[in-house]
């Protein structure tokens, strides 16, 4: 049994740190040679297999473009806590005391303070966070009574013929002297509803380790434990037949997806709810209108991919450089452009050019749609939402389904807007507010699509969504126009 020394606190990063020379081609990302080489894998870890269920382009971007080091970033704090737990559980059981924990924490954070120049406040914040997770750990299990076989244990083998390699946070020996995987999670525990709706990513991850360990030992996969230390919740995951098949399917699908992407050098763009956290969001064709997390690379960041028209060499132009054309013909004098009225539903019929540019509140830019308008931003966001709703309903995201659902959602916004507003343009501010209200309703009550539902159910759901949007708009108007400084707050308790 091999263990990994993680005394550096933060896992290292190998490979290129830039995607300059890579480029977007409509619905896919083409990688430069160095990044393509870094994308290839001899093994799959559970985290990589899970990540590849989403957007392959986002996965490789996250592995390549590193965010600046922040002492309070979840991946940083998670690794610090894991490292301290690892040091604690490497000691004999009788030495895993509170005093020992405090000594390990002080040593670890003082070393980090020296290398990362932490302020006293940052040091204090980290110490409180570590202590909170340790208190949660002790509320769930007694470190002095735990029979630990190893920490940060290298687990290697195969799942459904797919090469597997990963490091288990901890492996204990149960009362039958069988190896049982334990995994620490410093975030919130998922609710049963979220597991049913989105799947059991944490369970899949830990069951994968149990399956490989059992295969290597010639035994039966044992139940595994997830410890949500900050949340003070523990969950035991049993490797039943259905769960094991889910894991096999996960690894097979992810391995084939990665093999196809690296062989063709085509990493497809697949919008997901995590687009706002992707390093590529500011330049990705699928990221238009997506709210972005603070601190992500800006469009002019030299590490980001560019674009490549058909006339460019494979690596495309240097990032941030515009495309200059010297053979464009000037418009002939006297050419009429006013013959095509700038109406909201008129788009040039015999041109591949769809968009122009203007202020965000204008729907049109001359005879073209205004690509910067709130209408285009909102509608692109609705299309992204439609893709996710179809995926949540376990439906194939065909173009016809995406368009149909997107039109239905936008029709609902237009219906609500017509009921509560004197302005009817999809670029008006109230339309944007209503789209946000629609997303709130969708999060609470997903649309009845897919197997077991029908069109009448969908229409009834749409009416409820419209009513909800109108109610929120009316409530906002009342709050603004009818202020109530003194409120009866009893309903909140």
C-alpha positions as CSV (number, residue, x, y, z in Angstrom):
1,X,0.0,0.0,0.0
2,X,1.6,3.2,-1.2
3,X,0.9,6.6,0.4
4,X,1.6,10.0,-1.0
5,X,3.6,12.7,0.8
6,X,1.5,15.9,0.6
7,X,3.7,18.1,2.9
8,X,3.7,20.8,0.2
9,X,0.1,21.4,1.4
10,X,-1.2,22.2,-2.1
11,X,-1.1,19.6,-4.9
12,X,1.3,20.6,-7.6
13,X,0.5,21.5,-11.1
14,X,2.3,20.1,-14.1
15,X,2.0,21.0,-17.8
16,X,1.4,24.2,-19.7
17,X,-0.2,27.2,-18.0
18,X,-1.5,28.9,-21.2
19,X,-3.9,28.0,-23.9
20,X,-2.6,30.7,-26.3
21,X,-2.4,29.1,-29.7
22,X,-5.5,27.1,-29.0
23,X,-8.7,28.4,-30.7
24,X,-12.5,28.1,-30.8
25,X,-14.2,26.8,-33.9
26,X,-17.9,27.3,-33.5
27,X,-18.9,24.6,-31.0
28,X,-15.5,23.2,-30.1
29,X,-12.0,24.0,-28.8
30,X,-8.9,23.0,-30.7
31,X,-5.8,22.8,-28.5
32,X,-2.2,23.8,-29.1
33,X,0.3,20.9,-29.2
34,X,1.5,21.3,-25.6
35,X,-2.0,21.5,-24.1
36,X,-3.2,18.6,-26.2
37,X,-0.4,16.5,-24.9
38,X,-1.2,17.5,-21.3
39,X,-4.9,16.4,-21.9
40,X,-3.9,12.8,-22.7
41,X,-4.2,10.3,-19.8
42,X,-2.8,6.9,-19.1
43,X,-5.2,6.5,-16.2
44,X,-8.5,8.0,-15.1
45,X,-9.0,9.3,-11.5
46,X,-12.5,9.6,-10.1
47,X,-12.4,13.4,-10.2
48,X,-11.3,13.4,-13.8
49,X,-14.0,10.9,-14.8
50,X,-16.7,13.1,-13.1
51,X,-15.3,16.3,-14.6
52,X,-15.5,14.9,-18.1
53,X,-19.2,14.3,-17.7
54,X,-19.5,18.1,-18.2
55,X,-17.7,20.3,-20.8
56,X,-14.4,18.7,-21.9
57,X,-13.1,22.1,-22.9
58,X,-13.8,23.5,-19.4
59,X,-12.1,20.5,-17.8
60,X,-8.8,21.0,-19.7
61,X,-9.0,24.8,-19.2
62,X,-9.3,24.2,-15.4
63,X,-6.2,21.9,-15.5
64,X,-4.2,24.4,-17.6
65,X,-5.1,28.0,-16.5
66,X,-4.5,28.3,-12.8
67,X,-6.2,30.9,-10.7
68,X,-4.0,33.2,-8.6
69,X,-3.3,31.7,-5.1
70,X,-5.9,32.9,-2.6
71,X,-5.8,31.8,1.0
72,X,-9.6,31.5,1.2
73,X,-10.2,29.7,-2.1
74,X,-12.1,26.5,-1.5
75,X,-9.5,24.3,-3.2
76,X,-6.7,25.9,-1.1
77,X,-8.5,25.6,2.3
78,X,-9.7,22.1,1.4
79,X,-6.1,21.0,0.8
80,X,-4.8,22.6,4.0
81,X,-7.5,20.8,6.1
82,X,-6.8,17.5,4.3
83,X,-3.1,17.9,5.0
84,X,-3.6,18.5,8.7
85,X,-6.0,15.5,9.0
86,X,-3.4,13.4,7.2
87,X,-0.7,14.4,9.6
88,X,-3.0,13.6,12.5
89,X,-4.1,10.2,11.3
90,X,-0.5,9.2,10.5
91,X,0.2,9.2,14.3
92,X,-0.6,6.3,16.6
93,X,-4.2,6.4,17.8
94,X,-3.3,7.4,21.4
95,X,-1.4,10.5,20.0
96,X,-4.4,11.8,18.0
97,X,-5.4,14.3,20.8
98,X,-6.7,17.8,20.7
99,X,-3.3,19.1,21.8
100,X,-1.5,17.2,19.0
101,X,-4.1,18.6,16.5
102,X,-3.4,22.2,17.7
103,X,0.4,21.6,17.4
104,X,0.0,20.3,13.9
105,X,-2.2,23.2,12.9
106,X,0.1,25.8,14.3
107,X,3.1,24.3,12.6
108,X,1.3,23.9,9.2
109,X,-0.1,27.4,9.2
110,X,3.1,29.1,10.4
111,X,4.9,27.4,7.5
112,X,2.2,28.6,5.2
113,X,2.4,32.1,6.6
114,X,6.1,32.3,6.0
115,X,5.9,31.1,2.4
116,X,2.7,32.9,1.4
117,X,3.1,36.0,3.5
118,X,-0.2,35.7,5.2
119,X,-1.5,38.6,7.4
120,X,-2.4,37.9,11.0
121,X,-6.1,38.2,10.1
122,X,-5.7,35.6,7.3
123,X,-3.8,33.3,9.6
124,X,-6.6,33.7,12.2
125,X,-9.3,33.0,9.5
126,X,-7.6,29.8,8.4
127,X,-7.1,28.6,12.0
128,X,-10.8,29.1,12.8
129,X,-11.8,27.2,9.6
130,X,-9.4,24.3,10.4
131,X,-10.7,24.2,13.9
132,X,-14.3,24.2,12.7
133,X,-13.7,21.2,10.5
134,X,-11.7,19.4,13.2
135,X,-14.6,19.9,15.6
136,X,-16.9,18.5,13.0
137,X,-14.6,15.5,12.4
138,X,-14.6,14.7,16.2
139,X,-18.4,15.1,16.3
140,X,-18.6,12.3,13.7
141,X,-15.8,10.0,14.8
142,X,-13.2,9.5,17.5
143,X,-9.7,9.8,16.0
144,X,-8.2,7.9,19.0
145,X,-10.5,4.9,18.3
146,X,-9.9,4.7,14.5
147,X,-8.0,1.8,13.0
148,X,-6.2,3.5,10.1
149,X,-4.5,1.4,7.4
150,X,-3.2,4.4,5.5
151,X,-3.7,8.0,4.5
152,X,-3.4,9.5,1.0
153,X,-3.2,5.9,-0.3
154,X,-2.4,5.2,-3.9
155,X,-5.2,3.1,-5.4
156,X,-4.5,1.7,-8.8
157,X,-6.2,-0.9,-11.0
158,X,-9.1,-0.8,-13.5
159,X,-12.8,-0.3,-13.7
160,X,-14.6,-1.9,-16.6
161,X,-11.2,-2.3,-18.3
162,X,-10.4,1.4,-17.9
163,X,-7.1,2.1,-16.2
164,X,-7.8,3.7,-12.7
165,X,-5.5,5.7,-10.5
166,X,-6.2,7.9,-7.6
167,X,-5.4,8.7,-4.0
168,X,-7.9,7.8,-1.2
169,X,-8.0,10.3,1.7
170,X,-8.0,7.5,4.2
171,X,-8.4,3.8,4.4
172,X,-9.6,2.2,7.7
173,X,-9.8,-1.4,8.7
174,X,-13.3,-2.3,9.9
175,X,-14.1,-4.9,12.6
176,X,-13.7,-7.7,9.9
177,X,-10.2,-6.3,9.1
178,X,-11.5,-5.3,5.7
179,X,-10.4,-2.1,4.0
180,X,-13.0,0.7,4.1
181,X,-12.5,4.0,2.3
182,X,-13.1,7.3,4.1
183,X,-13.3,10.6,2.2
184,X,-13.3,14.1,3.7
185,X,-15.5,16.8,2.3
186,X,-15.1,20.4,3.6
187,X,-18.2,21.7,1.7
188,X,-21.9,21.3,2.4
189,X,-23.5,17.8,2.2
190,X,-25.9,17.4,-0.7
191,X,-29.5,17.0,0.1
192,X,-31.4,13.8,-0.9
193,X,-33.3,15.9,-3.5
194,X,-30.0,17.1,-5.1
195,X,-28.7,13.6,-5.3
196,X,-31.9,12.4,-7.0
197,X,-31.9,15.4,-9.4
198,X,-28.2,15.7,-10.2
199,X,-26.7,12.3,-9.3
200,X,-24.4,11.2,-6.5
201,X,-21.0,12.5,-7.6
202,X,-19.4,12.1,-4.2
203,X,-20.9,8.6,-3.8
204,X,-19.6,7.6,-7.3
205,X,-16.2,8.8,-6.4
206,X,-15.8,6.9,-3.2
207,X,-17.4,3.7,-4.5
208,X,-14.9,3.7,-7.4
209,X,-12.1,3.4,-4.8
210,X,-13.9,0.6,-3.0
211,X,-14.4,-1.3,-6.2
212,X,-10.7,-1.2,-7.2
213,X,-9.5,-2.1,-3.7
214,X,-11.8,-5.1,-3.6
215,X,-10.7,-6.2,-7.0
216,X,-7.0,-6.0,-6.1
217,X,-7.6,-7.9,-2.9
218,X,-10.0,-10.4,-4.3
219,X,-12.7,-9.4,-1.8
220,X,-16.1,-7.8,-1.9
221,X,-16.4,-3.9,-2.1
222,X,-17.1,-2.5,1.3
223,X,-19.4,0.4,2.3
224,X,-17.5,3.7,2.2
225,X,-17.9,6.8,4.3
226,X,-18.1,10.4,3.4
227,X,-17.4,12.9,6.2
228,X,-18.7,16.4,5.6
229,X,-16.6,17.9,8.4
230,X,-17.8,21.5,8.3
231,X,-21.4,20.4,8.0
232,X,-21.1,17.7,10.7
233,X,-22.7,15.1,8.6
234,X,-21.6,11.6,7.7
235,X,-22.9,9.4,4.9
236,X,-22.3,5.8,4.3
237,X,-22.4,4.7,0.6
238,X,-23.1,1.0,0.0
239,X,-21.7,-0.4,-3.3
240,X,-24.8,-2.2,-4.5
241,X,-25.2,-3.5,-8.0
242,X,-26.9,-0.4,-9.4
243,X,-24.3,1.9,-8.0
244,X,-21.4,-0.2,-9.2
245,X,-22.9,-0.2,-12.7
246,X,-23.2,3.6,-12.6
247,X,-19.5,3.8,-11.8
248,X,-18.6,1.5,-14.6
249,X,-20.7,3.5,-17.1
250,X,-19.1,6.7,-15.8
251,X,-15.6,5.5,-16.4
252,X,-16.4,4.0,-19.8
253,X,-18.1,7.1,-21.0
254,X,-15.5,9.5,-19.8
255,X,-12.6,7.4,-21.1
256,X,-14.1,7.2,-24.6
257,X,-15.0,10.9,-24.6
258,X,-11.5,11.9,-23.7
259,X,-10.0,9.4,-26.2
260,X,-12.1,10.8,-29.0
261,X,-11.4,14.4,-28.0
262,X,-7.6,13.9,-27.9
263,X,-7.5,11.8,-31.1
264,X,-9.4,14.4,-33.1
265,X,-8.2,17.4,-31.1
266,X,-11.8,18.6,-30.8
267,X,-13.0,19.4,-27.3
268,X,-16.7,20.1,-27.6
269,X,-18.3,23.0,-25.8
270,X,-21.1,21.8,-23.5
271,X,-22.9,24.5,-21.6
272,X,-23.6,23.6,-17.9
273,X,-24.6,25.4,-14.7
274,X,-20.9,25.7,-14.0
275,X,-20.1,27.9,-17.0
276,X,-19.8,30.9,-14.8
277,X,-16.9,29.3,-13.0
278,X,-15.0,28.3,-16.1
279,X,-11.7,30.1,-16.9
280,X,-12.8,30.3,-20.6
281,X,-16.2,32.0,-20.0
282,X,-15.1,35.4,-21.1
283,X,-14.2,34.2,-24.6
284,X,-16.1,31.0,-25.1
285,X,-18.8,31.1,-27.7
286,X,-21.1,29.2,-25.3
287,X,-20.5,31.6,-22.5
288,X,-22.4,34.6,-23.8
289,X,-24.7,36.2,-21.2
290,X,-23.5,33.8,-18.4
291,X,-23.0,35.5,-15.0
292,X,-19.3,35.2,-14.2
293,X,-17.5,34.5,-10.9
294,X,-15.1,37.2,-9.8
295,X,-11.4,36.7,-10.5
296,X,-11.7,34.8,-13.8
297,X,-9.5,35.7,-16.7
298,X,-10.6,38.7,-18.8
299,X,-11.0,38.5,-22.6
300,X,-7.6,40.1,-23.2
301,X,-5.8,37.6,-20.9
302,X,-2.9,36.2,-23.0
303,X,-3.4,32.7,-21.6
304,X,-6.8,32.3,-23.3
305,X,-7.6,30.7,-26.6
306,X,-8.3,32.9,-29.7
307,X,-10.5,32.4,-32.7
308,X,-9.6,31.0,-36.1
309,X,-11.3,31.8,-39.4
310,X,-10.8,29.4,-42.3
311,X,-7.9,31.4,-43.8
312,X,-5.7,31.2,-40.8
313,X,-2.9,28.7,-40.0
314,X,-3.7,26.0,-37.5
315,X,-2.7,27.9,-34.4
316,X,-4.7,31.0,-35.3
317,X,-3.8,34.6,-34.6
318,X,-2.0,35.8,-31.5
319,X,-4.6,36.1,-28.8
320,X,-6.2,39.6,-28.6
321,X,-5.1,40.6,-32.1
322,X,-8.0,41.6,-34.4
323,X,-8.4,40.3,-37.9
324,X,-7.7,42.9,-40.5
325,X,-9.1,42.5,-44.0
326,X,-7.7,44.6,-46.9
327,X,-9.9,43.3,-49.7
328,X,-13.3,44.5,-48.4
329,X,-15.2,46.5,-51.0
330,X,-16.5,49.9,-50.0
331,X,-20.3,50.4,-50.1
332,X,-21.3,51.9,-53.4
333,X,-22.4,55.5,-53.2
334,X,-26.1,55.8,-53.0
335,X,-26.7,52.3,-51.8
336,X,-30.0,52.2,-50.0
337,X,-30.1,50.6,-46.6
338,X,-33.4,52.1,-45.4
339,X,-35.4,49.7,-47.5
340,X,-35.2,47.1,-44.8
341,X,-37.0,48.5,-41.7
342,X,-35.4,47.9,-38.3
343,X,-38.3,45.9,-36.9
344,X,-37.9,43.5,-33.9
345,X,-38.6,40.4,-36.0
346,X,-36.6,41.3,-39.1
347,X,-33.2,39.7,-39.7
348,X,-31.3,39.9,-43.1
349,X,-32.5,36.9,-45.1
350,X,-29.6,36.3,-47.5
351,X,-26.6,36.9,-45.3
352,X,-24.6,34.7,-42.9
353,X,-24.1,37.9,-40.8
354,X,-26.7,38.1,-38.0
355,X,-25.4,40.6,-35.5
356,X,-24.3,44.2,-35.4
357,X,-23.4,46.3,-32.3
358,X,-25.1,49.1,-30.5
359,X,-26.1,50.1,-26.9
360,X,-27.4,47.2,-24.8
361,X,-30.9,48.6,-24.6
362,X,-31.3,48.6,-28.4
363,X,-32.7,45.5,-30.0
364,X,-31.4,46.2,-33.5
365,X,-28.2,47.7,-34.9
366,X,-29.4,49.0,-38.2
367,X,-30.7,46.0,-40.2
368,X,-29.0,43.5,-37.9
369,X,-29.7,42.2,-34.4
370,X,-27.7,44.0,-31.8
371,X,-25.4,41.3,-30.4
372,X,-24.8,43.4,-27.3
373,X,-28.5,43.8,-26.5
374,X,-30.1,42.5,-23.3
375,X,-32.4,40.5,-25.6
376,X,-29.5,38.5,-27.1
377,X,-27.8,38.1,-23.7
378,X,-31.0,36.9,-22.1
379,X,-32.0,34.6,-24.9
380,X,-28.5,33.0,-25.1
381,X,-28.8,32.4,-21.3
382,X,-32.3,30.8,-21.9
383,X,-30.8,28.5,-24.4
384,X,-28.1,27.5,-21.9
385,X,-30.8,26.9,-19.3
386,X,-32.8,24.7,-21.8
387,X,-29.7,22.5,-22.4
388,X,-29.3,22.0,-18.6
389,X,-33.1,21.3,-18.1
390,X,-33.0,18.6,-20.8
391,X,-29.9,17.1,-19.2
392,X,-31.6,17.1,-15.8
393,X,-34.6,15.3,-17.3
394,X,-32.2,12.6,-18.7
395,X,-33.1,13.6,-22.3
396,X,-30.7,13.8,-25.3
397,X,-30.0,17.5,-26.0
398,X,-30.9,17.5,-29.7
399,X,-31.1,20.8,-31.6
400,X,-34.9,20.5,-32.0
401,X,-35.5,20.0,-28.3
402,X,-33.2,22.8,-27.3
403,X,-34.9,25.2,-29.7
404,X,-38.4,24.1,-28.7
405,X,-37.8,24.5,-25.0
406,X,-35.9,27.8,-25.4
407,X,-38.8,29.2,-27.4
408,X,-41.3,28.0,-24.8
409,X,-39.4,29.7,-22.0
410,X,-39.0,32.9,-23.9
411,X,-42.7,32.9,-24.8
412,X,-43.4,32.7,-21.1
413,X,-41.3,35.7,-20.5
414,X,-43.0,37.6,-23.3
415,X,-46.4,36.6,-21.9
416,X,-45.6,37.8,-18.4
417,X,-44.1,41.0,-19.8
418,X,-47.3,41.8,-21.8
419,X,-49.3,41.4,-18.6
420,X,-47.3,43.7,-16.4
421,X,-45.5,46.2,-18.7
422,X,-46.3,48.8,-21.3
423,X,-43.1,48.1,-23.1
424,X,-42.8,44.9,-25.1
425,X,-39.3,44.7,-26.5
426,X,-37.3,41.6,-25.4
427,X,-34.4,44.1,-24.9
428,X,-36.2,46.1,-22.3
429,X,-34.9,45.9,-18.7
430,X,-38.1,44.3,-17.4
431,X,-37.6,41.4,-19.7
432,X,-34.2,40.7,-18.1
433,X,-35.8,40.9,-14.7
434,X,-38.5,38.5,-15.7
435,X,-35.9,36.0,-17.0
436,X,-34.3,36.0,-13.6
437,X,-37.7,35.4,-12.0
438,X,-38.3,32.5,-14.4
439,X,-35.0,30.9,-13.4
440,X,-36.0,31.2,-9.7
441,X,-39.3,29.3,-10.5
442,X,-37.5,26.7,-12.6
443,X,-35.0,26.0,-9.8
444,X,-37.9,25.4,-7.4
445,X,-40.2,23.6,-9.8
446,X,-38.4,22.0,-12.8
447,X,-40.5,21.7,-16.0
448,X,-42.4,18.4,-16.6
449,X,-40.5,17.2,-19.6
450,X,-39.2,13.7,-20.6
451,X,-40.7,10.3,-19.9
452,X,-43.9,10.2,-17.9
453,X,-45.0,13.7,-18.8
454,X,-47.0,15.3,-21.7
455,X,-47.6,18.6,-23.5
456,X,-50.6,19.5,-21.4
457,X,-48.6,19.2,-18.2
458,X,-46.0,21.4,-19.7
459,X,-48.6,24.1,-20.7
460,X,-50.0,24.1,-17.2
461,X,-46.5,24.4,-15.7
462,X,-45.9,27.3,-18.1
463,X,-49.0,29.1,-16.8
464,X,-47.8,28.7,-13.3
465,X,-44.4,30.0,-14.2
466,X,-46.0,33.1,-15.9
467,X,-48.1,33.7,-12.8
468,X,-45.1,33.5,-10.6
469,X,-43.1,36.0,-12.8
470,X,-46.0,38.4,-12.7
471,X,-46.3,38.0,-8.9
472,X,-42.7,38.8,-8.4
473,X,-42.9,41.9,-10.6
474,X,-46.0,43.1,-8.8
475,X,-44.3,42.4,-5.4
476,X,-41.3,44.5,-6.5
477,X,-43.7,47.3,-7.5
478,X,-45.5,47.2,-4.2
479,X,-42.2,47.3,-2.2
480,X,-41.0,50.3,-4.1
481,X,-44.2,52.2,-4.3
482,X,-45.7,51.3,-0.9
483,X,-42.9,51.4,1.6
484,X,-43.6,49.9,5.1
485,X,-40.9,50.9,7.6
486,X,-42.5,48.9,10.4
487,X,-43.0,45.2,9.5
488,X,-44.5,42.3,11.4
489,X,-41.7,39.8,11.2
490,X,-43.4,36.9,13.0
491,X,-43.9,34.9,9.7
492,X,-40.1,34.5,9.4
493,X,-39.8,32.6,12.7
